[in-house]
Amino acid sequence: MVSRLENTFLNNLDEWIKMQKNLLATLKEMEIKQSTSDMDRLDLVLASRTAFQHMIRTLKAFDQWLQDPMVIKHMPEEMLQDVKNNSWKLLEQLLELDIRHTSQFRELINKLGKDGKLDPLIWARVVAEESQQTQERRSPLSTI
């Protein structure tokens, strides 16, 4: 016999699965309907941010999942191996994306700076923020 608590737990799992399946179906529909070539820069930024927000939400939920005593106690080692293996693959892909993107952007900013093509309003703000952060990191001199 399934207790009320077990039933609630199972219902919560069912709702999460349903929500994730709906999100996956929506994502696949959007990919079919809108090719990257049809997207402008703002669309690309918004699509990327939406993807990252959903990934962050799912990763937080997965982390909480792996802290739940019910999961820790009852999940078989094979399932845990699958989670570990796939999470490490995702991490590797994310790190490769981050390194590639940051390196390419660094090169672009360096070239634009040398060519005098950086937006002076934005660049002046970035320089000011970095200067302020550098000053905040320095330990204050104390005198007795």
N, CA, C and O atoms as a MOPAC input file, in Angstrom:
PM7 MOZYME 1SCF
protein

 N      0.82900 1    -1.17800 1     0.00000 1
 C      0.00000 1     0.00000 1     0.00000 1
 C      0.88000 1     1.25100 1     0.00000 1
 O      1.84400 1     1.33800 1     0.76100 1
 N      0.55200 1     2.19600 1    -0.83800 1
 C      1.32400 1     3.42500 1    -0.96900 1
 C      0.76600 1     4.45500 1     0.00700 1
 O     -0.42500 1     4.76400 1    -0.01500 1
 N      1.64800 1     4.98600 1     0.87000 1
 C      1.21600 1     5.99200 1     1.83500 1
 C      0.98100 1     7.32900 1     1.14100 1
 O      1.37200 1     7.53100 1    -0.00900 1
 N      0.34200 1     8.22100 1     1.85900 1
 C      0.06700 1     9.55100 1     1.31900 1
 C      1.37300 1    10.29100 1     1.00900 1
 O      1.47600 1    10.98200 1    -0.00400 1
 N      2.36800 1    10.13900 1     1.89200 1
 C      3.67000 1    10.77900 1     1.68200 1
 C      4.35400 1    10.23300 1     0.42800 1
 O      4.90500 1    10.99200 1    -0.36900 1
 N      4.31400 1     8.91200 1     0.26300 1
 C      4.89200 1     8.30200 1    -0.93300 1
 C      4.16300 1     8.76600 1    -2.18400 1
 O      4.78400 1     9.03500 1    -3.21300 1
 N      2.85300 1     8.85600 1    -2.09100 1
 C      2.04300 1     9.29400 1    -3.21800 1
 C      2.39700 1    10.73300 1    -3.60300 1
 O      2.50600 1    11.05000 1    -4.78800 1
 N      2.57500 1    11.59900 1    -2.60900 1
 C      2.97200 1    12.98500 1    -2.87100 1
 C      4.33400 1    13.02900 1    -3.54200 1
 O      4.53700 1    13.76600 1    -4.50700 1
 N      5.26600 1    12.23700 1    -3.02700 1
 C      6.62000 1    12.18100 1    -3.60600 1
 C      6.54400 1    11.72200 1    -5.05800 1
 O      7.16700 1    12.32200 1    -5.93400 1
 N      5.79800 1    10.67800 1    -5.30800 1
 C      5.65300 1    10.15700 1    -6.67700 1
 C      4.95900 1    11.16300 1    -7.58800 1
 O      5.33900 1    11.31300 1    -8.74900 1
 N      3.94700 1    11.85100 1    -7.07000 1
 C      3.25500 1    12.88600 1    -7.86100 1
 C      4.20200 1    14.02900 1    -8.21500 1
 O      4.16300 1    14.54600 1    -9.33100 1
 N      5.04900 1    14.42200 1    -7.27000 1
 C      6.03600 1    15.47700 1    -7.54500 1
 C      7.00200 1    15.04100 1    -8.64500 1
 O      7.35500 1    15.83200 1    -9.52000 1
 N      7.41800 1    13.79700 1    -8.59500 1
 C      8.30300 1    13.27900 1    -9.64700 1
 C      7.59200 1    13.26800 1   -10.99200 1
 O      8.17500 1    13.63500 1   -12.01200 1
 N      6.33400 1    12.84700 1   -10.99300 1
 C      5.55600 1    12.83400 1   -12.23500 1
 C      5.43600 1    14.24000 1   -12.82600 1
 O      5.57800 1    14.42300 1   -14.03500 1
 N      5.17500 1    15.22600 1   -11.97500 1
 C      5.04000 1    16.61300 1   -12.43600 1
 C      6.36100 1    17.13100 1   -13.01300 1
 O      6.36500 1    17.79700 1   -14.04800 1
 N      7.47100 1    16.83000 1   -12.35300 1
 C      8.78000 1    17.26900 1   -12.84000 1
 C      9.05900 1    16.65300 1   -14.21200 1
 O      9.48600 1    17.34400 1   -15.13600 1
 N      8.81500 1    15.36100 1   -14.33400 1
 C      9.05600 1    14.66700 1   -15.60900 1
 C      8.18400 1    15.27700 1   -16.70600 1
 O      8.66300 1    15.53100 1   -17.81100 1
 N      6.92300 1    15.50900 1   -16.40800 1
 C      5.99600 1    16.09600 1   -17.37800 1
 C      6.48200 1    17.48600 1   -17.81200 1
 O      6.49600 1    17.80600 1   -19.00100 1
 N      6.87600 1    18.29300 1   -16.84300 1
 C      7.35000 1    19.63800 1   -17.14500 1
 C      8.61700 1    19.59300 1   -18.01300 1
 O      8.73000 1    20.35400 1   -18.97300 1
 N      9.55200 1    18.72300 1   -17.69000 1
 C     10.78300 1    18.61500 1   -18.46300 1
 C     10.50800 1    18.09000 1   -19.87700 1
 O     11.13100 1    18.54700 1   -20.83600 1
 N      9.59200 1    17.14600 1   -20.01000 1
 C      9.21700 1    16.63900 1   -21.33600 1
 C      8.58100 1    17.73400 1   -22.18400 1
 O      8.86800 1    17.85400 1   -23.37500 1
 N      7.71400 1    18.53300 1   -21.56100 1
 C      7.08500 1    19.64900 1   -22.27700 1
 C      8.13000 1    20.66700 1   -22.71800 1
 O      8.07300 1    21.17100 1   -23.84000 1
 N      9.06900 1    20.96800 1   -21.85400 1
 C     10.13600 1    21.90800 1   -22.19800 1
 C     10.98400 1    21.36200 1   -23.34800 1
 O     11.33400 1    22.10000 1   -24.26900 1
 N     11.30900 1    20.08500 1   -23.29300 1
 C     12.09500 1    19.46200 1   -24.36300 1
 C     11.33800 1    19.50600 1   -25.69000 1
 O     11.92600 1    19.80500 1   -26.72900 1
 N     10.04200 1    19.21200 1   -25.66000 1
 C      9.23100 1    19.26100 1   -26.88500 1
 C      9.18000 1    20.68200 1   -27.43800 1
 O      9.29000 1    20.88200 1   -28.64800 1
 N      9.01400 1    21.66600 1   -26.55800 1
 C      8.99000 1    23.06400 1   -26.98800 1
 C     10.31600 1    23.45700 1   -27.61400 1
 O     10.35000 1    24.11800 1   -28.65200 1
 N     11.40200 1    23.05200 1   -26.98500 1
 C     12.73900 1    23.34200 1   -27.50400 1
 C     12.92200 1    22.76000 1   -28.90400 1
 O     13.42700 1    23.43300 1   -29.80300 1
 N     12.51100 1    21.51800 1   -29.07900 1
 C     12.65000 1    20.87800 1   -30.38800 1
 C     11.77700 1    21.55800 1   -31.44000 1
 O     12.19500 1    21.71200 1   -32.58800 1
 N     10.56800 1    21.96600 1   -31.05500 1
 C      9.69000 1    22.69100 1   -31.98300 1
 C     10.31800 1    24.02000 1   -32.39800 1
 O     10.28400 1    24.39900 1   -33.56800 1
 N     10.88700 1    24.71500 1   -31.42600 1
 C     11.50900 1    26.00500 1   -31.71900 1
 C     12.70200 1    25.84200 1   -32.65900 1
 O     12.91400 1    26.67300 1   -33.54200 1
 N     13.47400 1    24.78200 1   -32.47400 1
 C     14.61600 1    24.52500 1   -33.35100 1
 C     14.17200 1    24.30100 1   -34.79200 1
 O     14.81800 1    24.76300 1   -35.73200 1
 N     13.07000 1    23.59200 1   -34.95000 1
 C     12.54700 1    23.31200 1   -36.29100 1
 C     12.00800 1    24.58400 1   -36.93200 1
 O     12.27200 1    24.84500 1   -38.10500 1
 N     11.25100 1    25.38200 1   -36.16900 1
 C     10.59900 1    26.57600 1   -36.70700 1
 C     11.56700 1    27.71800 1   -36.97900 1
 O     11.38500 1    28.47400 1   -37.93400 1
 N     12.58000 1    27.84700 1   -36.15900 1
 C     13.44300 1    29.02400 1   -36.27100 1
 C     14.89500 1    28.58700 1   -36.43300 1
 O     15.52500 1    28.11000 1   -35.48900 1
 N     15.40100 1    28.75600 1   -37.62600 1
 C     16.80000 1    28.42500 1   -37.83500 1
 C     17.66500 1    29.57700 1   -37.33400 1
 O     17.20800 1    30.71700 1   -37.24700 1
 N     18.89400 1    29.27500 1   -37.01200 1
 C     19.82400 1    30.28500 1   -36.50600 1
 C     20.02400 1    31.40900 1   -37.50400 1
 O     20.23600 1    32.55500 1   -37.10800 1
 N     19.96100 1    31.10400 1   -38.78700 1
 C     20.17300 1    32.13800 1   -39.80200 1
 C     19.05500 1    33.17600 1   -39.80900 1
 O     19.25800 1    34.29000 1   -40.29100 1
 N     17.87500 1    32.83200 1   -39.28200 1
 C     16.75700 1    33.77100 1   -39.22000 1
 C     16.81600 1    34.66900 1   -37.97800 1
 O     16.02500 1    35.60300 1   -37.84500 1
 N     17.74200 1    34.38600 1   -37.08500 1
 C     17.80000 1    35.10600 1   -35.81200 1
 C     18.75800 1    36.28800 1   -35.91100 1
 O     19.83300 1    36.18800 1   -36.50300 1
 N     18.34800 1    37.41200 1   -35.31900 1
 C     19.26800 1    38.54100 1   -35.24300 1
 C     20.08000 1    38.40400 1   -33.94500 1
 O     19.91200 1    37.44400 1   -33.19300 1
 N     20.95700 1    39.37700 1   -33.70300 1
 C     21.84800 1    39.29600 1   -32.53600 1
 C     21.07500 1    39.22300 1   -31.22500 1
 O     21.43500 1    38.45000 1   -30.33700 1
 N     20.00800 1    40.02600 1   -31.09400 1
 C     19.21300 1    40.00900 1   -29.86900 1
 C     18.53700 1    38.65600 1   -29.68700 1
 O     18.52200 1    38.12100 1   -28.57900 1
 N     17.98000 1    38.09500 1   -30.75400 1
 C     17.35900 1    36.76900 1   -30.67200 1
 C     18.37100 1    35.72100 1   -30.20400 1
 O     18.05200 1    34.86100 1   -29.38200 1
 N     19.58000 1    35.80300 1   -30.73100 1
 C     20.62000 1    34.84000 1   -30.35100 1
 C     20.99000 1    34.97400 1   -28.87300 1
 O     21.17100 1    33.97300 1   -28.18000 1
 N     21.10100 1    36.20900 1   -28.40000 1
 C     21.40200 1    36.43600 1   -26.98300 1
 C     20.26400 1    35.91000 1   -26.11000 1
 O     20.50800 1    35.21100 1   -25.12600 1
 N     19.03000 1    36.24000 1   -26.46500 1
 C     17.88300 1    35.79500 1   -25.67600 1
 C     17.75200 1    34.27100 1   -25.66900 1
 O     17.45900 1    33.67700 1   -24.63100 1
 N     17.96500 1    33.65100 1   -26.80200 1
 C     17.88500 1    32.18600 1   -26.88100 1
 C     18.97100 1    31.53900 1   -26.02200 1
 O     18.71900 1    30.55000 1   -25.33400 1
 N     20.17000 1    32.09800 1   -26.06500 1
 C     21.26500 1    31.55300 1   -25.25100 1
 C     20.98400 1    31.72900 1   -23.77000 1
 O     21.19300 1    30.81000 1   -22.97800 1
 N     20.50800 1    32.91600 1   -23.39300 1
 C     20.19800 1    33.17200 1   -21.97400 1
 C     19.07500 1    32.26500 1   -21.48200 1
 O     19.12400 1    31.77000 1   -20.35600 1
 N     18.06900 1    32.04700 1   -22.31600 1
 C     16.97200 1    31.15600 1   -21.94600 1
 C     17.50900 1    29.74200 1   -21.71100 1
 O     17.13600 1    29.08000 1   -20.74300 1
 N     18.37500 1    29.29700 1   -22.59700 1
 C     18.96600 1    27.96500 1   -22.44500 1
 C     19.76600 1    27.87800 1   -21.14900 1
 O     19.63300 1    26.90900 1   -20.40000 1
 N     20.59300 1    28.88300 1   -20.88300 1
 C     21.39200 1    28.86400 1   -19.65400 1
 C     20.50500 1    28.90200 1   -18.41300 1
 O     20.79100 1    28.20800 1   -17.43800 1
 N     19.43700 1    29.69600 1   -18.42700 1
 C     18.54200 1    29.76100 1   -17.26700 1
 C     17.90500 1    28.40400 1   -16.98400 1
 O     17.80300 1    27.98700 1   -15.83000 1
 N     17.47700 1    27.71600 1   -18.04500 1
 C     16.88200 1    26.38800 1   -17.84600 1
 C     17.93800 1    25.37800 1   -17.39100 1
 O     17.65700 1    24.51800 1   -16.55700 1
 N     19.14300 1    25.48300 1   -17.93400 1
 C     20.20200 1    24.57500 1   -17.49300 1
 C     20.52700 1    24.80000 1   -16.02000 1
 O     20.68000 1    23.84300 1   -15.26100 1
 N     20.63100 1    26.06700 1   -15.61600 1
 C     20.93100 1    26.38000 1   -14.21800 1
 C     19.84500 1    25.81600 1   -13.30700 1
 O     20.13900 1    25.21100 1   -12.27600 1
 N     18.60000 1    26.01800 1   -13.69600 1
 C     17.47600 1    25.51200 1   -12.90300 1
 C     17.52300 1    23.98700 1   -12.78700 1
 O     17.32600 1    23.43300 1   -11.70600 1
 N     17.78300 1    23.31900 1   -13.90600 1
 C     17.84300 1    21.86000 1   -13.90300 1
 C     19.04100 1    21.36400 1   -13.11500 1
 O     18.94000 1    20.37500 1   -12.38800 1
 N     20.17900 1    22.04300 1   -13.25300 1
 C     21.36900 1    21.63800 1   -12.49900 1
 C     21.15900 1    21.80500 1   -10.99100 1
 O     21.56100 1    20.94600 1   -10.20700 1
 N     20.53600 1    22.89900 1   -10.59400 1
 C     20.24200 1    23.09200 1    -9.16300 1
 C     19.32100 1    21.99400 1    -8.65600 1
 O     19.52600 1    21.45000 1    -7.57100 1
 N     18.30000 1    21.67100 1    -9.45300 1
 C     17.36500 1    20.62000 1    -9.05000 1
 C     18.07200 1    19.26600 1    -8.97300 1
 O     17.80800 1    18.47800 1    -8.06500 1
 N     18.96100 1    18.99800 1    -9.91600 1
 C     19.71300 1    17.74400 1    -9.89400 1
 C     20.61300 1    17.68100 1    -8.66800 1
 O     20.73000 1    16.63300 1    -8.03400 1
 N     21.24900 1    18.79900 1    -8.33400 1
 C     22.10600 1    18.84400 1    -7.15600 1
 C     21.28800 1    18.57100 1    -5.89300 1
 O     21.72300 1    17.81800 1    -5.02300 1
 N     20.11000 1    19.17900 1    -5.79200 1
 C     19.23300 1    18.93100 1    -4.64300 1
 C     18.77600 1    17.47200 1    -4.61800 1
 O     18.68300 1    16.84900 1    -3.56100 1
 N     18.49700 1    16.95500 1    -5.79500 1
 C     18.07500 1    15.56100 1    -5.95500 1
 C     19.12100 1    14.62300 1    -5.35900 1
 O     18.78900 1    13.66500 1    -4.66000 1
 N     20.39900 1    14.91700 1    -5.65100 1
 C     21.47300 1    14.04500 1    -5.17600 1
 C     21.81600 1    14.27800 1    -3.69800 1
 O     22.69900 1    13.61700 1    -3.15300 1
 N     21.11700 1    15.21600 1    -3.05600 1
 C     21.25800 1    15.42400 1    -1.61600 1
 C     20.06900 1    14.83400 1    -0.85200 1
 O     20.08300 1    14.77500 1     0.37700 1
 N     19.05500 1    14.40400 1    -1.58000 1
 C     17.84200 1    13.88800 1    -0.96000 1
 C     18.10600 1    12.48700 1    -0.39600 1
 O     18.55900 1    11.60400 1    -1.12500 1
 N     17.82600 1    12.27800 1     0.88900 1
 C     18.06700 1    10.95400 1     1.49400 1
 C     17.33700 1     9.81800 1     0.77300 1
 O     17.84500 1     8.69800 1     0.71100 1
 N     16.16100 1    10.09600 1     0.23400 1
 C     15.40600 1     9.07000 1    -0.49900 1
 C     16.20000 1     8.60900 1    -1.72000 1
 O     16.25500 1     7.41700 1    -2.02200 1
 N     16.80300 1     9.54900 1    -2.40400 1
 C     17.59000 1     9.22600 1    -3.59500 1
 C     18.89100 1     8.52700 1    -3.18900 1
 O     19.25000 1     7.48900 1    -3.74300 1
 N     19.57600 1     9.10300 1    -2.23100 1
 C     20.85600 1     8.54900 1    -1.79100 1
 C     20.69300 1     7.10600 1    -1.31900 1
 O     21.52400 1     6.24900 1    -1.62100 1
 N     19.63500 1     6.85000 1    -0.58800 1
 C     19.41100 1     5.51500 1    -0.01800 1
 C     19.00100 1     4.48600 1    -1.07500 1
 O     19.41000 1     3.32700 1    -1.00300 1
 N     18.19000 1     4.90700 1    -2.06300 1
 C     17.55700 1     3.91700 1    -2.93200 1
 C     18.05700 1     3.87200 1    -4.37500 1
 O     17.76900 1     2.91100 1    -5.08900 1
 N     18.79300 1     4.88200 1    -4.81700 1
 C     19.22100 1     4.88200 1    -6.21500 1
 C     20.33700 1     3.85000 1    -6.41600 1
 O     21.33800 1     3.87100 1    -5.70000 1
 N     20.16600 1     2.95000 1    -7.39000 1
 C     21.19600 1     1.93500 1    -7.64100 1
 C     22.48400 1     2.56900 1    -8.18900 1
 O     22.47000 1     3.64100 1    -8.79400 1
 N     23.56600 1     1.87700 1    -7.95700 1
 C     24.87900 1     2.37000 1    -8.37800 1
 C     24.93900 1     2.61700 1    -9.88200 1
 O     25.59700 1     3.55900 1   -10.32300 1
 N     24.26400 1     1.78600 1   -10.67800 1
 C     24.27500 1     1.96200 1   -12.13600 1
 C     23.67400 1     3.31500 1   -12.52700 1
 O     24.17900 1     3.98300 1   -13.43000 1
 N     22.60700 1     3.71300 1   -11.85400 1
 C     21.99400 1     5.01400 1   -12.14000 1
 C     22.93000 1     6.14300 1   -11.72300 1
 O     23.05200 1     7.14800 1   -12.42400 1
 N     23.58500 1     5.97400 1   -10.58700 1
 C     24.53500 1     6.99500 1   -10.12700 1
 C     25.72400 1     7.09700 1   -11.08200 1
 O     26.21900 1     8.19300 1   -11.34800 1
 N     26.18000 1     5.95500 1   -11.59300 1
 C     27.26800 1     5.96400 1   -12.58200 1
 C     26.83800 1     6.73300 1   -13.83500 1
 O     27.61600 1     7.51700 1   -14.37900 1
 N     25.61000 1     6.51200 1   -14.29000 1
 C     25.08400 1     7.19900 1   -15.46400 1
 C     25.05400 1     8.71000 1   -15.23400 1
 O     25.46600 1     9.48400 1   -16.09900 1
 N     24.56700 1     9.12000 1   -14.07200 1
 C     24.51900 1    10.54900 1   -13.74100 1
 C     25.93900 1    11.12100 1   -13.71100 1
 O     26.20000 1    12.17500 1   -14.29100 1
 N     26.82900 1    10.44100 1   -13.05100 1
 C     28.22300 1    10.92300 1   -12.95200 1
 C     28.85800 1    11.02900 1   -14.33000 1
 O     29.45000 1    12.05700 1   -14.66000 1
 N     28.74400 1     9.98300 1   -15.13600 1
 C     29.37800 1     9.97800 1   -16.45500 1
 C     28.82800 1    11.08200 1   -17.35600 1
 O     29.58900 1    11.79100 1   -18.01300 1
 N     27.51400 1    11.22200 1   -17.38100 1
 C     26.90200 1    12.24000 1   -18.23500 1
 C     27.14900 1    13.65000 1   -17.72200 1
 O     27.34500 1    14.57200 1   -18.51300 1
 N     27.14200 1    13.82400 1   -16.40600 1
 C     27.41100 1    15.16700 1   -15.86400 1
 C     28.84500 1    15.59200 1   -16.16500 1
 O     29.09600 1    16.77000 1   -16.42100 1
 N     29.77400 1    14.66600 1   -16.13800 1
 C     31.16600 1    15.01200 1   -16.46200 1
 C     31.31200 1    15.33700 1   -17.94900 1
 O     32.08500 1    16.22300 1   -18.31300 1
 N     30.58200 1    14.63200 1   -18.80600 1
 C     30.60000 1    14.96500 1   -20.24100 1
 C     30.04800 1    16.37200 1   -20.47000 1
 O     30.61600 1    17.15400 1   -21.23100 1
 N     28.93200 1    16.68500 1   -19.80200 1
 C     28.34700 1    18.02600 1   -19.92500 1
 C     29.31500 1    19.09100 1   -19.42100 1
 O     29.47000 1    20.13900 1   -20.04800 1
 N     29.96000 1    18.82400 1   -18.29600 1
 C     30.93200 1    19.77100 1   -17.74600 1
 C     32.07900 1    19.99100 1   -18.72000 1
 O     32.50700 1    21.12500 1   -18.93100 1
 N     32.57300 1    18.92600 1   -19.30800 1
 C     33.66200 1    19.04800 1   -20.27700 1
 C     33.23100 1    19.89900 1   -21.47100 1
 O     33.98100 1    20.76800 1   -21.91500 1
 N     32.03100 1    19.65400 1   -21.99000 1
 C     31.52700 1    20.44700 1   -23.12000 1
 C     31.36400 1    21.91200 1   -22.73700 1
 O     31.69100 1    22.80400 1   -23.52000 1
 N     30.86000 1    22.15800 1   -21.53700 1
 C     30.67500 1    23.53400 1   -21.07900 1
 C     32.01700 1    24.24600 1   -20.93700 1
 O     32.15400 1    25.40100 1   -21.33900 1
 N     32.99700 1    23.56700 1   -20.37200 1
 C     34.32000 1    24.17700 1   -20.21900 1
 C     34.95900 1    24.45200 1   -21.58300 1
 O     35.58500 1    25.49300 1   -21.78100 1
 N     34.80000 1    23.52200 1   -22.51100 1
 C     35.33600 1    23.74700 1   -23.86200 1
 C     34.65900 1    24.93600 1   -24.53300 1
 O     35.32600 1    25.73800 1   -25.18700 1
 N     33.34400 1    25.05900 1   -24.37900 1
 C     32.61600 1    26.20700 1   -24.91600 1
 C     33.11900 1    27.49200 1   -24.28100 1
 O     33.38000 1    28.47200 1   -24.97900 1
 N     33.25400 1    27.49400 1   -22.97600 1
 C     33.69400 1    28.68500 1   -22.25600 1
 C     35.09600 1    29.10500 1   -22.68500 1
 O     35.33400 1    30.28400 1   -22.94400 1
 N     36.01200 1    28.16600 1   -22.76100 1
 C     37.38600 1    28.47700 1   -23.16300 1
 C     37.41700 1    29.01400 1   -24.59000 1
 O     38.06300 1    30.02600 1   -24.86100 1
 N     36.71800 1    28.33300 1   -25.50400 1
 C     36.69500 1    28.75200 1   -26.90700 1
 C     36.07700 1    30.13900 1   -27.05700 1
 O     36.64600 1    31.01300 1   -27.71100 1
 N     34.91600 1    30.33300 1   -26.44800 1
 C     34.20200 1    31.60300 1   -26.58700 1
 C     34.98400 1    32.74700 1   -25.95400 1
 O     35.11600 1    33.81000 1   -26.56000 1
 N     35.50000 1    32.54700 1   -24.75200 1
 C     36.23600 1    33.60400 1   -24.05900 1
 C     37.51900 1    33.94600 1   -24.80700 1
 O     37.87900 1    35.11800 1   -24.91900 1
 N     38.20200 1    32.94000 1   -25.31300 1
 C     39.44100 1    33.17600 1   -26.07600 1
 C     39.15600 1    33.96700 1   -27.34800 1
 O     39.86300 1    34.92300 1   -27.66400 1
 N     38.11400 1    33.56200 1   -28.07500 1
 C     37.76000 1    34.26800 1   -29.30800 1
 C     37.34200 1    35.70500 1   -29.02100 1
 O     37.69500 1    36.61700 1   -29.76800 1
 N     36.58700 1    35.91000 1   -27.93500 1
 C     36.15100 1    37.25900 1   -27.60400 1
 C     37.32800 1    38.11400 1   -27.16100 1
 O     37.39100 1    39.30200 1   -27.47900 1
 N     38.25700 1    37.51600 1   -26.42900 1
 C     39.46000 1    38.24600 1   -26.02000 1
 C     40.22900 1    38.72700 1   -27.23900 1
 O     40.66200 1    39.87800 1   -27.29500 1
 N     40.39600 1    37.84300 1   -28.21200 1
 C     41.09700 1    38.21500 1   -29.44300 1
 C     40.35500 1    39.32700 1   -30.18200 1
 O     40.98100 1    40.25100 1   -30.70100 1
 N     39.04200 1    39.24300 1   -30.23200 1
 C     38.23900 1    40.26300 1   -30.90200 1
 C     38.39900 1    41.61400 1   -30.21400 1
 O     38.62500 1    42.62300 1   -30.88100 1
 N     38.28400 1    41.64500 1   -28.89300 1
 C     38.42400 1    42.90000 1   -28.14900 1
 C     39.82800 1    43.47200 1   -28.33500 1
 O     39.99100 1    44.68200 1   -28.49300 1
 N     40.81800 1    42.62200 1   -28.31700 1
 C     42.19600 1    43.07500 1   -28.53200 1
 C     42.34400 1    43.70800 1   -29.90700 1
 O     42.95200 1    44.77100 1   -30.03700 1
 N     41.79700 1    43.06900 1   -30.93300 1
 C     41.87900 1    43.60900 1   -32.29800 1
 C     41.10800 1    44.91700 1   -32.41500 1
 O     41.60900 1    45.88700 1   -32.98300 1
 N     39.88900 1    44.94600 1   -31.88000 1
 C     39.09000 1    46.17200 1   -31.93800 1
 C     39.79500 1    47.32100 1   -31.20200 1
 O     39.75400 1    48.46800 1   -31.64500 1
 N     40.43600 1    47.00000 1   -30.08200 1
 C     41.17900 1    48.01700 1   -29.33700 1
 C     42.33700 1    48.57100 1   -30.14200 1
 O     42.55200 1    49.78200 1   -30.17600 1
 N     43.08100 1    47.69500 1   -30.78900 1
 C     44.21800 1    48.12900 1   -31.61600 1
 C     43.75300 1    48.96500 1   -32.80600 1
 O     44.44600 1    49.88600 1   -33.23800 1
 N     42.56700 1    48.63500 1   -33.33300 1
 C     42.03000 1    49.36100 1   -34.48600 1
 C     41.25200 1    50.60900 1   -34.07700 1
 O     40.74600 1    51.33300 1   -34.93600 1
 N     41.15100 1    50.87000 1   -32.75600 1
 C     40.41500 1    52.02700 1   -32.27200 1
 C     38.91500 1    51.92900 1   -32.50800 1
 O     38.24800 1    52.94500 1   -32.70300 1
 N     38.37900 1    50.70700 1   -32.49100 1
 C     36.96400 1    50.50500 1   -32.80700 1
 C     36.12200 1    50.09900 1   -31.60300 1
 O     34.96700 1    49.70900 1   -31.77100 1
 N     36.67000 1    50.17900 1   -30.39700 1
 C     35.87100 1    49.87400 1   -29.21500 1
 C     34.97500 1    51.06400 1   -28.90200 1
 O     35.40600 1    52.21400 1   -28.98800 1
 N     33.73000 1    50.78700 1   -28.53900 1
 C     32.79700 1    51.84800 1   -28.18100 1
 C     33.34300 1    52.57200 1   -26.95000 1
 O     33.47900 1    51.95500 1   -25.89300 1
 N     33.65800 1    53.85900 1   -27.05900 1
 C     34.31100 1    54.56800 1   -25.95300 1
 C     33.43300 1    54.67000 1   -24.71000 1
 O     33.95700 1    54.68000 1   -23.59600 1
 N     32.12400 1    54.74600 1   -24.86600 1
 C     31.25300 1    54.82600 1   -23.69600 1
 C     31.26600 1    53.52700 1   -22.89100 1
 O     31.35700 1    53.54200 1   -21.66400 1
 N     31.17300 1    52.41800 1   -23.59700 1
 C     31.17600 1    51.11700 1   -22.92700 1
 C     32.57500 1    50.81100 1   -22.40300 1
 O     32.72000 1    50.35000 1   -21.27100 1
 N     33.59100 1    51.05700 1   -23.19600 1
 C     34.95900 1    50.74100 1   -22.80100 1
 C     35.38700 1    51.56600 1   -21.58700 1
 O     36.06300 1    51.04900 1   -20.69900 1
 N     35.00100 1    52.83700 1   -21.54000 1
 C     35.35500 1    53.68800 1   -20.39700 1
 C     34.72900 1    53.13600 1   -19.12100 1
 O     35.35800 1    53.16900 1   -18.06300 1
 N     33.49900 1    52.63100 1   -19.20400 1
 C     32.83400 1    52.04400 1   -18.03100 1
 C     33.54700 1    50.78100 1   -17.57100 1
 O     33.74900 1    50.58700 1   -16.37200 1
 N     33.92900 1    49.92000 1   -18.51000 1
 C     34.62700 1    48.67500 1   -18.18100 1
 C     35.95500 1    48.98600 1   -17.49700 1
 O     36.29400 1    48.36900 1   -16.48700 1
 N     36.70100 1    49.93200 1   -18.03800 1
 C     37.99600 1    50.30500 1   -17.46800 1
 C     37.80000 1    50.86100 1   -16.05700 1
 O     38.56300 1    50.52400 1   -15.15100 1
 N     36.78800 1    51.70600 1   -15.86000 1
 C     36.51500 1    52.28900 1   -14.54300 1
 C     36.14200 1    51.19700 1   -13.53200 1
 O     36.60300 1    51.23000 1   -12.39100 1
 N     35.31000 1    50.23100 1   -13.94400 1
 C     34.91200 1    49.14100 1   -13.04900 1
 C     36.11200 1    48.28800 1   -12.66300 1
 O     36.25000 1    47.91100 1   -11.49900 1
 N     36.98300 1    47.97700 1   -13.62200 1
 C     38.16800 1    47.18100 1   -13.33000 1
 C     39.10500 1    47.92500 1   -12.38800 1
 O     39.69300 1    47.31800 1   -11.49200 1
 N     39.25000 1    49.22600 1   -12.58200 1
 C     40.09200 1    50.03100 1   -11.71300 1
 C     39.55800 1    50.01700 1   -10.28400 1
 O     40.32600 1    49.89500 1    -9.32900 1
 N     38.23400 1    50.14100 1   -10.14100 1
 C     37.61400 1    50.12500 1    -8.82000 1
 C     37.80500 1    48.76600 1    -8.15400 1
 O     38.09100 1    48.70200 1    -6.95800 1
 N     37.65000 1    47.68000 1    -8.90900 1
 C     37.82700 1    46.34100 1    -8.35200 1
 C     39.27100 1    46.12700 1    -7.90800 1
 O     39.51600 1    45.49700 1    -6.87900 1
 N     40.22000 1    46.64300 1    -8.66800 1
 C     41.62700 1    46.51000 1    -8.30800 1
 C     41.89700 1    47.23700 1    -6.99500 1
 O     42.59300 1    46.71100 1    -6.12600 1
 N     41.35500 1    48.43700 1    -6.84700 1
 C     41.54200 1    49.20200 1    -5.61500 1
 C     40.90500 1    48.48800 1    -4.42800 1
 O     41.47500 1    48.50200 1    -3.33600 1
 N     39.74600 1    47.86900 1    -4.60600 1
 C     39.06400 1    47.16200 1    -3.53000 1
 C     39.83200 1    45.91000 1    -3.11100 1
 O     39.75500 1    45.50600 1    -1.95100 1
 N     40.57300 1    45.28600 1    -4.03300 1
 C     41.32400 1    44.07400 1    -3.71000 1
 C     42.58100 1    44.37900 1    -2.92300 1
 O     43.05300 1    43.53400 1    -2.16200 1
 N     43.12800 1    45.56000 1    -3.09000 1
 C     44.35300 1    45.92700 1    -2.37600 1
 C     44.05400 1    46.06200 1    -0.89100 1
 O     43.04100 1    46.63400 1    -0.49000 1
 N     44.94100 1    45.53500 1    -0.10900 1
 C     44.72400 1    45.68100 1     1.34100 1
 C     45.11700 1    47.11400 1     1.75600 1
 O     46.12400 1    47.65400 1     1.29900 1
 N     44.31200 1    47.69600 1     2.61400 1
 C     44.61700 1    49.06500 1     3.02500 1
 C     45.87800 1    49.09700 1     3.89100 1
 O     46.15100 1    48.17400 1     4.65800 1
 N     46.63100 1    50.17800 1     3.74800 1
 C     47.79800 1    50.36100 1     4.58800 1
 C     47.34100 1    50.81900 1     5.94300 1
 O     46.50900 1    51.71700 1     6.07000 1
 N     47.88500 1    50.20100 1     6.93800 1
 C     47.50100 1    50.64000 1     8.29500 1
 C     48.70000 1    51.27300 1     8.96800 1
 O     49.83100 1    50.80300 1     8.83500 1
 N     48.44300 1    52.31300 1     9.67000 1
 C     49.51200 1    53.00100 1    10.39500 1
 C     49.15400 1    53.01400 1    11.87000 1
 O     47.98900 1    53.12100 1    12.25100 1
 N     50.16700 1    52.90600 1    12.66700 1
 C     49.92600 1    52.90700 1    14.11700 1
 C     50.39700 1    54.22000 1    14.69600 1
 O     50.29000 1    54.43700 1    15.90400 1

